[in-house]
Amino acid sequence: MNFSAPPSAPSAPARLQLTGITKRYPAVVANSGVSLTVQPGEIHAVLGENGAGKSTLMKIIYGAVQPDEGSVYFNGQAVQVRNPQEARALGIAMVFQHFSLFDTLSVAENVWLGLDKSQRLAEVTERITAKATEYGLDIDPLRPVHTLSVGEMQRVEIIRALLTEPKVLILDEPTSVLTPQAVEKLFVVLRKIASEGCSILYISHKLHEIRSLCTACTVLRGGQVTGVCNPSEESNASLSRLMIGAEPPALMHRPIHAGAVVLQLQDLNLARTDPFGVDLIDMQLQVRAGEVVGIAGVSGNGQKELLYALSGEDQRAAPAMVQLIGQNAGRLGPRARRALGLHFVPEERLGRGAVPSMGLAHNLLLTRSDAVGSGGWIRMGQLQAQARAIIERFQVKAGGVQAPAQSLSGGNLQKFIVGREIDAHPSLLIVSQPTWGVDVGAAQQIRAAILALRDAGCAVLVLSEELDELFDLSDRLHVMAKGHLSPSIDRADATVERIGEWMSGLWHADVQAHLARNREQLRALDEEMHHAQA
């Protein structure tokens, strides 16, 4: 790291200052003359639509990407951060939107890799446990990472960053897979960290979070700064206008016209396949044509196991336990289930939803075979035309149909994957975390596409840890807790408080009380009719 004095050093220097940062790629200018100032103890939001240049700017601060032009000042001194090791030596920590964890190592081993090797692994394990307890980020340091849910992986990344005692903490979509209760706990932690002098750069598309948590905000559009504001003094509408130039259109939620049962689970019981998994116990579920059924729940309560059983990646269920369009499908693989009309969007974008190094056109082949001829030859013209149509329809910002999946921002890759499955005209669409890390405009676009698919007669099952999203999309809701699935509840009867209680597995008493109230109402109605007849 090279240090030199800035042109004019203020008496109380900013913790972090960027001036004229520009970064060009062959297909796009990610940042163009960006300037940003963050004070000590400030929680500073960086807001912008997908592809606006937020993640690139954060990677420059963290040393993972080098700028083509511009300067970076840290505590009043010009620095050249050549790599993440130098960033961490300065006191800059970052939690990426896409996790950087080794699947075959334990939580403690992953955290240890990013820390001073003078500490023994046993010491790091103890520190993880203490930090997790202190901040309410429940995690077992001995668990292998491949057994964790996405939400649990997020906790590992946050704990790893906090153990470095950072002076600047960069958080890229930190709450995208956290429950409302976990978000509140995290905010308590972040406010405490900021009160101790740590500056926080906070990237999120959740405008209500930014308004609640952050004390300053820089808005990017097309790689340039378009505004600086105090988000607590703004509304969601005004922040949307700064970010995308307009307010997102309201969702059109038409009355439900549910048809035949498309997906049915009957007494689905599956033992976990690893010691840290969750058993699926006596699951009952129906999803009909023309309806959206949502499943809420804290990550790690069996969602991963359920999704594997539904997609066909886990084929251990008895044939009749999983039925698709009236056919026993428990032992069918993913290809056979796709032939019946099931399409699937997993929560893991890179590695499961898309091959990182493959271009977008070739990534269509993961779930689409209509561009493959009878002899196995790929019709590249047709494949590229399909990819181009999805890019245009869902407004995916990418460097063309050959752009590698890993070159897209998280939100744009999500739009492409969701678009790929919707464009296949499924009879049943199963989506996990449909708008994870997606900006407010794109989120509305994805949700509108899901509702349009439902209105066209498709059966849709959505698993999400964002209750607002489930309330926007769902006609009926279930909750998962400890491998059990709650009874169905109509959206009109669901509240955040009620669903929050069910997330702890407390629906049995609630359902019994509801049935008792119904019986009492029926009894009172019978008495009234009896008196009227008398």
GICORLIN-V766936 format. One record per residue. N is the residue number from 1. OMEGA is omega in degrees with one decimal (none if undefined). Layout:
n:N omega:OMEGA
n:N omega:OMEGA
//
This chain:
n:1 omega:179.5
n:2 omega:-177.5
n:3 omega:171.1
n:4 omega:-177.8
n:5 omega:176.5
n:6 omega:-178.0
n:7 omega:179.1
n:8 omega:-175.6
n:9 omega:178.2
n:10 omega:-178.7
n:11 omega:175.3
n:12 omega:-172.5
n:13 omega:174.7
n:14 omega:175.8
n:15 omega:-179.1
n:16 omega:178.0
n:17 omega:174.8
n:18 omega:177.8
n:19 omega:172.7
n:20 omega:-177.7
n:21 omega:177.5
n:22 omega:176.0
n:23 omega:-178.5
n:24 omega:169.8
n:25 omega:-177.3
n:26 omega:-175.0
n:27 omega:-173.0
n:28 omega:169.1
n:29 omega:-174.4
n:30 omega:177.8
n:31 omega:-178.3
n:32 omega:176.4
n:33 omega:-175.5
n:34 omega:173.5
n:35 omega:-173.7
n:36 omega:178.5
n:37 omega:-179.7
n:38 omega:-178.1
n:39 omega:175.9
n:40 omega:177.8
n:41 omega:-178.0
n:42 omega:171.3
n:43 omega:-168.1
n:44 omega:178.9
n:45 omega:169.1
n:46 omega:-169.6
n:47 omega:176.7
n:48 omega:179.5
n:49 omega:178.4
n:50 omega:-179.7
n:51 omega:-179.2
n:52 omega:178.1
n:53 omega:-176.5
n:54 omega:-176.3
n:55 omega:177.0
n:56 omega:179.7
n:57 omega:179.3
n:58 omega:179.1
n:59 omega:175.6
n:60 omega:178.4
n:61 omega:-175.8
n:62 omega:177.7
n:63 omega:179.5
n:64 omega:177.6
n:65 omega:178.9
n:66 omega:179.1
n:67 omega:174.1
n:68 omega:179.4
n:69 omega:174.1
n:70 omega:-175.6
n:71 omega:176.9
n:72 omega:176.4
n:73 omega:178.8
n:74 omega:-175.4
n:75 omega:174.7
n:76 omega:-179.8
n:77 omega:176.9
n:78 omega:179.8
n:79 omega:171.8
n:80 omega:-176.9
n:81 omega:-171.8
n:82 omega:-179.1
n:83 omega:-179.4
n:84 omega:178.2
n:85 omega:177.6
n:86 omega:176.7
n:87 omega:-179.7
n:88 omega:177.5
n:89 omega:175.8
n:90 omega:-175.4
n:91 omega:178.1
n:92 omega:177.8
n:93 omega:-177.9
n:94 omega:171.3
n:95 omega:-175.9
n:96 omega:175.9
n:97 omega:173.3
n:98 omega:-169.9
n:99 omega:178.6
n:100 omega:-177.6
n:101 omega:176.1
n:102 omega:-172.8
n:103 omega:-172.4
n:104 omega:179.3
n:105 omega:177.2
n:106 omega:175.8
n:107 omega:-177.5
n:108 omega:-179.9
n:109 omega:177.2
n:110 omega:179.8
n:111 omega:-178.4
n:112 omega:-178.4
n:113 omega:-177.3
n:114 omega:-175.9
n:115 omega:176.2
n:116 omega:-175.3
n:117 omega:174.5
n:118 omega:177.0
n:119 omega:176.9
n:120 omega:-178.9
n:121 omega:179.5
n:122 omega:177.6
n:123 omega:179.7
n:124 omega:178.7
n:125 omega:178.5
n:126 omega:-179.9
n:127 omega:178.2
n:128 omega:-179.9
n:129 omega:-179.6
n:130 omega:-178.9
n:131 omega:179.5
n:132 omega:178.4
n:133 omega:-178.6
n:134 omega:-173.7
n:135 omega:178.8
n:136 omega:179.0
n:137 omega:-171.5
n:138 omega:178.1
n:139 omega:177.1
n:140 omega:-175.9
n:141 omega:-177.6
n:142 omega:-178.2
n:143 omega:171.3
n:144 omega:-175.7
n:145 omega:-176.6
n:146 omega:178.1
n:147 omega:-175.4
n:148 omega:168.9
n:149 omega:178.5
n:150 omega:179.2
n:151 omega:178.6
n:152 omega:175.6
n:153 omega:177.4
n:154 omega:179.3
n:155 omega:179.1
n:156 omega:-179.7
n:157 omega:-178.9
n:158 omega:179.0
n:159 omega:179.5
n:160 omega:178.8
n:161 omega:-176.8
n:162 omega:-179.1
n:163 omega:177.7
n:164 omega:-178.4
n:165 omega:-170.7
n:166 omega:170.9
n:167 omega:172.5
n:168 omega:179.2
n:169 omega:179.5
n:170 omega:-179.1
n:171 omega:-179.3
n:172 omega:-178.2
n:173 omega:-173.5
n:174 omega:-175.2
n:175 omega:-171.7
n:176 omega:179.2
n:177 omega:178.5
n:178 omega:176.6
n:179 omega:177.8
n:180 omega:179.4
n:181 omega:179.7
n:182 omega:177.6
n:183 omega:179.0
n:184 omega:177.1
n:185 omega:179.4
n:186 omega:179.6
n:187 omega:175.9
n:188 omega:179.2
n:189 omega:-176.4
n:190 omega:178.0
n:191 omega:178.2
n:192 omega:178.8
n:193 omega:-179.2
n:194 omega:179.9
n:195 omega:178.6
n:196 omega:173.6
n:197 omega:179.4
n:198 omega:175.3
n:199 omega:-177.8
n:200 omega:170.9
n:201 omega:-168.2
n:202 omega:177.4
n:203 omega:177.6
n:204 omega:172.9
n:205 omega:-178.8
n:206 omega:-171.6
n:207 omega:-179.5
n:208 omega:176.1
n:209 omega:-178.9
n:210 omega:-179.2
n:211 omega:-178.2
n:212 omega:-169.0
n:213 omega:-164.4
n:214 omega:-179.6
n:215 omega:176.6
n:216 omega:-176.5
n:217 omega:171.3
n:218 omega:-175.7
n:219 omega:177.0
n:220 omega:171.6
n:221 omega:-179.0
n:222 omega:177.1
n:223 omega:-178.9
n:224 omega:176.6
n:225 omega:179.5
n:226 omega:178.7
n:227 omega:173.3
n:228 omega:-174.9
n:229 omega:168.3
n:230 omega:-172.7
n:231 omega:179.2
n:232 omega:178.7
n:233 omega:-178.7
n:234 omega:172.7
n:235 omega:174.9
n:236 omega:-178.6
n:237 omega:-178.3
n:238 omega:176.3
n:239 omega:177.1
n:240 omega:179.9
n:241 omega:177.6
n:242 omega:-172.8
n:243 omega:-174.0
n:244 omega:177.2
n:245 omega:-179.4
n:246 omega:173.0
n:247 omega:179.0
n:248 omega:-179.7
n:249 omega:178.7
n:250 omega:178.3
n:251 omega:175.4
n:252 omega:-177.9
n:253 omega:-177.4
n:254 omega:178.0
n:255 omega:-177.0
n:256 omega:172.8
n:257 omega:-174.8
n:258 omega:-179.9
n:259 omega:-176.5
n:260 omega:177.2
n:261 omega:179.0
n:262 omega:177.9
n:263 omega:175.7
n:264 omega:171.0
n:265 omega:-180.0
n:266 omega:177.4
n:267 omega:-179.7
n:268 omega:176.1
n:269 omega:178.1
n:270 omega:175.7
n:271 omega:178.6
n:272 omega:-178.3
n:273 omega:174.8
n:274 omega:-173.0
n:275 omega:-178.8
n:276 omega:178.4
n:277 omega:-178.1
n:278 omega:174.2
n:279 omega:171.2
n:280 omega:-168.7
n:281 omega:170.5
n:282 omega:-176.2
n:283 omega:175.9
n:284 omega:-177.4
n:285 omega:171.3
n:286 omega:171.9
n:287 omega:-176.2
n:288 omega:174.7
n:289 omega:176.7
n:290 omega:175.4
n:291 omega:173.5
n:292 omega:175.8
n:293 omega:-179.3
n:294 omega:174.7
n:295 omega:178.9
n:296 omega:176.6
n:297 omega:175.1
n:298 omega:-179.0
n:299 omega:179.1
n:300 omega:179.8
n:301 omega:177.6
n:302 omega:-179.2
n:303 omega:-178.7
n:304 omega:179.8
n:305 omega:178.9
n:306 omega:-178.6
n:307 omega:177.2
n:308 omega:179.1
n:309 omega:-179.3
n:310 omega:-176.5
n:311 omega:-176.4
n:312 omega:176.2
n:313 omega:171.7
n:314 omega:-174.9
n:315 omega:-177.2
n:316 omega:-177.5
n:317 omega:172.7
n:318 omega:-174.0
n:319 omega:-174.2
n:320 omega:-180.0
n:321 omega:177.3
n:322 omega:-179.1
n:323 omega:177.6
n:324 omega:179.4
n:325 omega:175.9
n:326 omega:-179.2
n:327 omega:175.1
n:328 omega:-171.7
n:329 omega:-174.8
n:330 omega:-177.5
n:331 omega:-179.7
n:332 omega:176.5
n:333 omega:-177.3
n:334 omega:-177.6
n:335 omega:179.4
n:336 omega:178.5
n:337 omega:175.4
n:338 omega:178.5
n:339 omega:176.6
n:340 omega:175.5
n:341 omega:179.1
n:342 omega:171.4
n:343 omega:-161.4
n:344 omega:175.3
n:345 omega:-179.2
n:346 omega:179.4
n:347 omega:179.4
n:348 omega:-176.5
n:349 omega:-176.9
n:350 omega:177.8
n:351 omega:177.7
n:352 omega:176.7
n:353 omega:-179.1
n:354 omega:174.0
n:355 omega:-171.1
n:356 omega:-172.9
n:357 omega:-179.3
n:358 omega:177.0
n:359 omega:-177.0
n:360 omega:-180.0
n:361 omega:-179.6
n:362 omega:177.4
n:363 omega:174.8
n:364 omega:-175.6
n:365 omega:178.7
n:366 omega:-176.5
n:367 omega:-177.5
n:368 omega:179.6
n:369 omega:-175.8
n:370 omega:177.4
n:371 omega:178.5
n:372 omega:-178.6
n:373 omega:-177.1
n:374 omega:179.5
n:375 omega:179.7
n:376 omega:179.2
n:377 omega:179.7
n:378 omega:175.0
n:379 omega:-171.6
n:380 omega:179.0
n:381 omega:179.2
n:382 omega:-179.2
n:383 omega:180.0
n:384 omega:177.8
n:385 omega:177.8
n:386 omega:-179.9
n:387 omega:-179.7
n:388 omega:179.9
n:389 omega:178.4
n:390 omega:178.7
n:391 omega:-178.4
n:392 omega:-176.7
n:393 omega:-175.7
n:394 omega:173.3
n:395 omega:179.8
n:396 omega:176.7
n:397 omega:-177.2
n:398 omega:179.4
n:399 omega:178.4
n:400 omega:-174.7
n:401 omega:179.2
n:402 omega:-179.2
n:403 omega:177.7
n:404 omega:-179.6
n:405 omega:-177.0
n:406 omega:179.4
n:407 omega:-178.8
n:408 omega:170.2
n:409 omega:-177.4
n:410 omega:-178.4
n:411 omega:179.6
n:412 omega:175.7
n:413 omega:178.0
n:414 omega:178.9
n:415 omega:-179.1
n:416 omega:-177.8
n:417 omega:177.4
n:418 omega:178.9
n:419 omega:178.3
n:420 omega:-177.1
n:421 omega:177.8
n:422 omega:-178.5
n:423 omega:179.3
n:424 omega:179.4
n:425 omega:-176.8
n:426 omega:168.8
n:427 omega:177.5
n:428 omega:176.4
n:429 omega:175.3
n:430 omega:-175.4
n:431 omega:174.7
n:432 omega:-179.8
n:433 omega:-170.5
n:434 omega:-175.9
n:435 omega:179.1
n:436 omega:176.5
n:437 omega:-176.7
n:438 omega:-177.0
n:439 omega:-169.9
n:440 omega:179.0
n:441 omega:179.9
n:442 omega:178.3
n:443 omega:178.1
n:444 omega:179.3
n:445 omega:178.9
n:446 omega:-179.8
n:447 omega:178.1
n:448 omega:178.7
n:449 omega:177.9
n:450 omega:179.2
n:451 omega:177.3
n:452 omega:177.4
n:453 omega:177.3
n:454 omega:-179.6
n:455 omega:177.7
n:456 omega:175.0
n:457 omega:178.8
n:458 omega:170.9
n:459 omega:-175.3
n:460 omega:174.0
n:461 omega:-176.7
n:462 omega:171.6
n:463 omega:-177.2
n:464 omega:175.0
n:465 omega:176.0
n:466 omega:-176.9
n:467 omega:178.8
n:468 omega:179.3
n:469 omega:179.6
n:470 omega:178.2
n:471 omega:178.2
n:472 omega:-169.1
n:473 omega:-162.3
n:474 omega:168.1
n:475 omega:175.2
n:476 omega:-177.8
n:477 omega:165.9
n:478 omega:175.0
n:479 omega:175.3
n:480 omega:175.5
n:481 omega:175.8
n:482 omega:175.9
n:483 omega:177.8
n:484 omega:176.2
n:485 omega:-178.1
n:486 omega:169.5
n:487 omega:177.0
n:488 omega:174.8
n:489 omega:177.9
n:490 omega:179.7
n:491 omega:-177.8
n:492 omega:-178.4
n:493 omega:-174.9
n:494 omega:172.3
n:495 omega:178.9
n:496 omega:-179.0
n:497 omega:-177.7
n:498 omega:179.1
n:499 omega:177.3
n:500 omega:176.5
n:501 omega:-179.8
n:502 omega:178.6
n:503 omega:176.1
n:504 omega:179.2
n:505 omega:-174.1
n:506 omega:-177.4
n:507 omega:-174.3
n:508 omega:179.8
n:509 omega:-179.6
n:510 omega:179.9
n:511 omega:179.2
n:512 omega:178.9
n:513 omega:178.9
n:514 omega:178.1
n:515 omega:178.9
n:516 omega:177.6
n:517 omega:178.7
n:518 omega:179.2
n:519 omega:179.4
n:520 omega:178.4
n:521 omega:178.4
n:522 omega:179.0
n:523 omega:179.5
n:524 omega:179.2
n:525 omega:177.6
n:526 omega:179.8
n:527 omega:178.9
n:528 omega:179.9
n:529 omega:179.4
n:530 omega:179.1
n:531 omega:-179.2
n:532 omega:179.6
n:533 omega:179.9
n:534 omega:none
//
